[in-house]
Amino acid sequence: MTSLPKSADYVLIGAGIHSLSLGWRLSELLSARGQDNKKIIVIDKSDVGSGASGIACGVVRNNYFQPAMRELMAHSVGVWESDPKALNYHSVGYMQISPECMHEDVAQIHKEQSSIGYESVFIEGKSDSERYMRAIVEDWQMQDTTSVLHEKRGGFAYNKASLEGLAAKARAGGVEVVTHCNVTGFRRDNGSDAVKAVITEAGEIECEQVVISVGPWVRDFWRMLELPSKISVPRRDQRNGEKGMAEVPMWCYWQLEEGVLQVEPEYLSDNAGGVPPVFHVDSQQELFSSKSGERIETGGLWGVYYKPDHNFGGVQGGAAPYKIDLAADDVAVDPYGPASPQFTAREEFPEMWCAALASCQKRFEGKRVLYKDEPSGGVGCFTPDSFPVFDRFCDNVYIVADSNHGYKMIGVGHLVAEELLGTESALLQPFRFSRFASGDLHPTSNSPFPWS
Ligand SMILES: Cc1cc2nc3c(=O)[nH]c(=O)nc-3n(C[C@H](O)[C@H](O)[C@H](O)COP(=O)(O)OP(=O)(O)OC[C@H]3O[C@@H](n4cnc5c(N)ncnc54)[C@H](O)[C@@H]3O)c2cc1C
């Protein structure tokens, strides 16, 4: 463990995308105010990028049905674009390829992207969509696509390398990164809600401000702060005219299924031999196992995403996640610990994902045997409406709970830095905790993914 200071002005817990981005920007803002003497430390129980940020697929996109998410993502894409080399960011674009049941939602996304100046092209109709896709990859063969949204910005970044780039930026601003230091609680003085010190296994650190960005461990920190494990939210069907509130657990977990097809990444080149945009395909087309020939149970609408990737060493991607029972109040489970289901994607995932790729592009037919049989994917911790909470608690604690949307949200740390120094961010307002009580929830789409 790197040595632990006795005190700091800002203690940022978790060395993932959010704390590192926040440390970087906060140090810049403090320096511009002549306050270089303020001490910022990032603490992690393991190392930089040892949480969700370090295993993320790394897709950066704007494609969201929720206006507030889209505006926030447009800001984050700008941060990725500010230094693509240091952040290992590849601006190849992103495509949402959809069947008819999603047409209207995606048309709406395109319209609203145009209104905020986020460049995208929207293709409608089966034959125009097919022609557009074949102009990019000539073996495109998905049959039920009736619209294509092509975002010209966005793409992907290499997870660990981008975090090292971010950590270097934070350190260059004087931020101290303390690794292998487990936070176990908080000390609050009698009669005050504010945290006076962060308790770790290596001692206490007195502090003025705490920021918690701990990805899937947020449930544990929520408990340490004695925040409510259940909250009231408007009933889901309220939008159809029903009234009333329902009590639900604050946090729930989903398993994200991802995998790699072991081909040269260049195997997935576009017609010009370059890197194509990230493909995200939703479909209702039937899928068949390449092993048994039997129909694969997909539940109707399914979705996959994939891209060529030198970091993972092949064509990498995933499918829609599924809920797992990791949130029971009385069970202390570390989401990435030995008893976790992190690396136990369902057996049927490789069959489904490989069959889906083959139904999209002919070049993937018969390639199931090249599926890399090793642990992949991970768990994500979601809020009751599956969207982030960025808010202040207990007087001096700021929680960045991104509801597993967050690798792409590199700009959130920058906005939180401004809020800590007194400038409220309009982009963060729609993500306050109070929305659950007031009923100002984000709209839901017809996508099979909880995060679209
Ligand atoms: C398989 C997978 C693929 C994903 N793909 C994408 C994607 O393509 N695009 C996208 O935008 N998002 C993606 N996500 C979501 C994204 O990775 C997360 O939303 C984001 O990385 C969370 O960042 P974070 O900084 O909050 O937390 P993390 O990156 O999880 O970091 C939290 C850190 O907190 C530390 N910590 C935990 N407990 C303690 C403690 N007690 N004391 C000290 N330190 C502690 C951990 O060691 C960890 O390093 C993916 C997630 C998964 C699981």
PDBQT file of the ligand as one rigid body, heavy atoms in Angstrom, charges set to zero:
ROOT
HETATM    1  C1  LIG A 501     -18.770  -6.070 -18.294  1.00  0.00    +0.000 C 
HETATM    2  C2  LIG A 501     -19.053  -4.608 -18.286  1.00  0.00    +0.000 A 
HETATM    3  C3  LIG A 501     -18.985  -3.901 -19.479  1.00  0.00    +0.000 A 
HETATM    4  C4  LIG A 501     -19.272  -2.536 -19.488  1.00  0.00    +0.000 A 
HETATM    5  N1  LIG A 501     -19.167  -1.868 -20.661  1.00  0.00    +0.000 NA
HETATM    6  C5  LIG A 501     -19.402  -0.524 -20.690  1.00  0.00    +0.000 A 
HETATM    7  C6  LIG A 501     -19.262   0.189 -21.906  1.00  0.00    +0.000 A 
HETATM    8  O1  LIG A 501     -18.936  -0.370 -22.957  1.00  0.00    +0.000 OA
HETATM    9  N2  LIG A 501     -19.517   1.519 -21.896  1.00  0.00    +0.000 N 
HETATM   10  C7  LIG A 501     -19.916   2.170 -20.755  1.00  0.00    +0.000 A 
HETATM   11  O2  LIG A 501     -20.151   3.355 -20.806  1.00  0.00    +0.000 OA
HETATM   12  N3  LIG A 501     -20.035   1.512 -19.569  1.00  0.00    +0.000 NA
HETATM   13  C8  LIG A 501     -19.793   0.193 -19.510  1.00  0.00    +0.000 A 
HETATM   14  N4  LIG A 501     -19.911  -0.494 -18.325  1.00  0.00    +0.000 N 
HETATM   15  C9  LIG A 501     -20.288   0.248 -17.107  1.00  0.00    +0.000 C 
HETATM   16  C10 LIG A 501     -19.073   0.937 -16.518  1.00  0.00    +0.000 C 
HETATM   17  O3  LIG A 501     -17.974   0.075 -16.546  1.00  0.00    +0.000 OA
HETATM   18  C11 LIG A 501     -19.330   1.415 -15.085  1.00  0.00    +0.000 C 
HETATM   19  O4  LIG A 501     -20.548   2.136 -15.043  1.00  0.00    +0.000 OA
HETATM   20  C12 LIG A 501     -18.212   2.356 -14.611  1.00  0.00    +0.000 C 
HETATM   21  O5  LIG A 501     -16.956   1.827 -14.957  1.00  0.00    +0.000 OA
HETATM   22  C13 LIG A 501     -18.266   2.595 -13.116  1.00  0.00    +0.000 C 
HETATM   23  O6  LIG A 501     -17.163   3.408 -12.788  1.00  0.00    +0.000 OA
HETATM   24  P1  LIG A 501     -16.834   3.806 -11.307  1.00  0.00    +0.000 P 
HETATM   25  O7  LIG A 501     -15.675   4.723 -11.372  1.00  0.00    +0.000 OA
HETATM   26  O8  LIG A 501     -18.060   4.298 -10.620  1.00  0.00    +0.000 OA
HETATM   27  O9  LIG A 501     -16.497   2.427 -10.556  1.00  0.00    +0.000 OA
HETATM   28  P2  LIG A 501     -15.446   1.255 -10.796  1.00  0.00    +0.000 P 
HETATM   29  O10 LIG A 501     -14.729   1.380 -12.058  1.00  0.00    +0.000 OA
HETATM   30  O11 LIG A 501     -16.160  -0.015 -10.503  1.00  0.00    +0.000 OA
HETATM   31  O12 LIG A 501     -14.389   1.535  -9.667  1.00  0.00    +0.000 OA
HETATM   32  C14 LIG A 501     -14.729   1.405  -8.318  1.00  0.00    +0.000 C 
HETATM   33  C15 LIG A 501     -13.460   1.200  -7.526  1.00  0.00    +0.000 C 
HETATM   34  O13 LIG A 501     -13.830   1.251  -6.148  1.00  0.00    +0.000 OA
HETATM   35  C16 LIG A 501     -12.955   0.414  -5.449  1.00  0.00    +0.000 C 
HETATM   36  N5  LIG A 501     -13.559   0.050  -4.159  1.00  0.00    +0.000 N 
HETATM   37  C17 LIG A 501     -14.654  -0.708  -3.944  1.00  0.00    +0.000 A 
HETATM   38  N6  LIG A 501     -14.870  -0.861  -2.630  1.00  0.00    +0.000 NA
HETATM   39  C18 LIG A 501     -13.880  -0.185  -1.999  1.00  0.00    +0.000 A 
HETATM   40  C19 LIG A 501     -13.542   0.013  -0.627  1.00  0.00    +0.000 A 
HETATM   41  N7  LIG A 501     -14.262  -0.522   0.372  1.00  0.00    +0.000 N 
HETATM   42  N8  LIG A 501     -12.463   0.764  -0.345  1.00  0.00    +0.000 NA
HETATM   43  C20 LIG A 501     -11.713   1.326  -1.343  1.00  0.00    +0.000 A 
HETATM   44  N9  LIG A 501     -11.975   1.134  -2.648  1.00  0.00    +0.000 NA
HETATM   45  C21 LIG A 501     -13.056   0.404  -2.984  1.00  0.00    +0.000 A 
HETATM   46  C22 LIG A 501     -12.781  -0.793  -6.379  1.00  0.00    +0.000 C 
HETATM   47  O14 LIG A 501     -11.579  -1.487  -6.104  1.00  0.00    +0.000 OA
HETATM   48  C23 LIG A 501     -12.792  -0.139  -7.750  1.00  0.00    +0.000 C 
HETATM   49  O15 LIG A 501     -11.492   0.061  -8.291  1.00  0.00    +0.000 OA
HETATM   50  C24 LIG A 501     -19.630  -1.865 -18.284  1.00  0.00    +0.000 A 
HETATM   51  C25 LIG A 501     -19.698  -2.581 -17.088  1.00  0.00    +0.000 A 
HETATM   52  C26 LIG A 501     -19.402  -3.937 -17.070  1.00  0.00    +0.000 A 
HETATM   53  C27 LIG A 501     -19.459  -4.676 -15.766  1.00  0.00    +0.000 C 
ENDROOT
TORSDOF 0
